[in-house]
């Protein structure tokens, strides 16, 4: 069978509709039926099953076993479950349930199934309007394949009304990207741990298939152990208990040419992309580590004349689907994406994968580069590491399982509540931000301490222990994987062999195709005009700061002084849209701002290089027709410059941690605008600032009555520029603007160095 499945052109309806007697238990006949189904699936008369494909299909169809298939991307894992589905359905079995982690993967699988004549449907966050019809079709037996996200397994309606019947009548259960089940996997997801419970409750005789391309020996053992939980016997279908069949193949990819290029800074890396992207065959993916980076790189490459689009978890579903189709149809040269475009995205002729920044583990890297070269002889894979990659890894690592006191606080809030609490309501009891809190609740749900119900979450009353040792082991493993990624960048050994050994592929040999083997020569660092052009683009400052318009849910929980903070924030209390120099997670000025605002960085004046972009942003806030003062946006001596202003004065939020920086920033802003500093908002000594890394409710609680206005100047009718060093949640600015508007300011416009 070829490395990739061609576009499907012949339906499987005739196979699915075969009478039960047509599916033989004889191995020879069954294999002939399986290969007939494969040929119908791929539309090729010469298609044949690989030996391991047949072994897996036989185990599922004839023996009703549980199998874990670990094979490289492009090997044909989806053919195993589609062919098995066709045979099982022909024998009278119920529908196949495929648990898929990503919408991109679901879309690929739905399209493949439909082209094959298999009736496939999905329930996910992007098709809410179809759920009712899908549930009815399942109940009426009109579905051959149902694809669901792991999150859907614990949706109260689906879990309680649809899943029990479906689990009892399923013909096959498939867990795609099964490494997500494991705590040790590179892309662990709490919702995947529910699958263990689902498998434990399946009637004996329902086969289970788990597939992945990226699992080392430790992850394989963990997934197999979780798959081995036995089902319940159901009369005549009772079978003897059998272990999990593990089929693991070589991870060699003879189309991949891997290389690493260490370039000096972000402008040089972008200039290299602009100079070399057009020389790469076909279309591909450019991976970035942050959402902000995808937007900046996409904008830069668009300006350089390329058809590209950005893609991340924050991209609207319709835009993501359109971007995927544009890449599939080669209407774009590349998608500039985060890891949201990863598992399961299937484009056989994808010609290249470039990483602008290294993922945190060789295993994750192998999974992403495996998107390329499935159906072409040669694909180029380039890693352009950045010196700040490790800082980004450390940030995401800090979002690991929360400390015990936060976990206990969440459980206690649910135990003490007479009714279910929404996630927003729980935020008033814990400091965790929304994403971390949602992940925590999912883990606690899987472990039996809480339960998701209509209206929110409740405590189960079951005992629960904080497994600090397990969380510590996982953290240590991830640290070791980060170190291994640094070793990959530095190695002078074969790069593909390095990745295969990281995945415990015992057959790994030098590939002869990578830059260290001599099979790939990458262009060196660009010089001159290209780098300067990239630097100019990256150094264009300015991002929007949008006002908060709704109070967080449940602020009255904190006491009577918060009772007015409910619903919409009155327009008369809001600030107007403002500006910041850059995002902290960006690749332009964000790099310098991360260094300036690092917790261990001493307080001091705004560095001279940052005064120029600051002045540029302030001029843009003044309007295009405002005159530049002498020296423009900072003279050659690093002076601030001066000019006309759309503001009447500056008020700044005084800082206990960086008073010199914020004071200097405010003074400089006033000089650029040619207006006075009207005053400051001083923190009350009895109100500690609290952490920035908390949810909206807790952040507002910390700052709601923290500031007092210190000014001798009347503010009535005045247009105020509100200055702070950074904004994250936006609540400090919102509270400060509320104070200034109450003092008579007609408008309040914020300006900060950084967002995030």
Secondary structure, DSSP 8 states (H G I E B T S, - for coil): --SS-----S--HHHHTS-GGGS-SSHHHHHHHHHHHHHHHHT-TT----HHHHHHHHHHHTS--EEEEE--TTS-HHHHHHHHHHHHHHTT---EEEE-S-HHHHHHHHHHHHHTT--EEEE-TT-GGGHHHHHHHHHTT--SEEEE-GGGGG-HHIIIIIIHHHHHH-SEEEESSGGGGSTTSTT--GGGGHHHHHHHHSBTT-EEEEEES---HHHHHHHHHHHT---B--GGG-------EEEE-----TTEEEEE---SSHHHHHHHHHHHGGGSSS-EEEEESSHHHHHHHHHHHHHTT--EEEE-TTS-HHHHHHHHHHHHTT-SSEEEE-TTS-TT---TT--EEEEES--SSHHHHHHHHTTS-SSSS-EEEEEE--TTHHHHHHHHHTTSS--HHHHHHHHHHHHH-SS-B-HHHHTTT----HHHHHHHHHHHHHTTSEEEETTEEEE--------HHHHHHHHHHHHHHHHHHHHHHH--S-HHHHHHHHTT-TT----S-STTTTS--------THHHHHHHHHHT---EEE----B--TTGGGG-GGGTT--SB--GGG--EEEEEEEETTSSSTHHHHHHHT-TTS------HHHHHHHHHHHHHHH-TTS-B-TTSSS-TTS----B--S-SEEEEE--SS-HHHHHHHHHHHHHHHT-EEEEEEEE-TTS----SSS-HHHHHHHHTT-EEEE-SS--TT-EEEEEEEEESSSHHHHHHHHHHHHTT-SEEEEEEEEE-
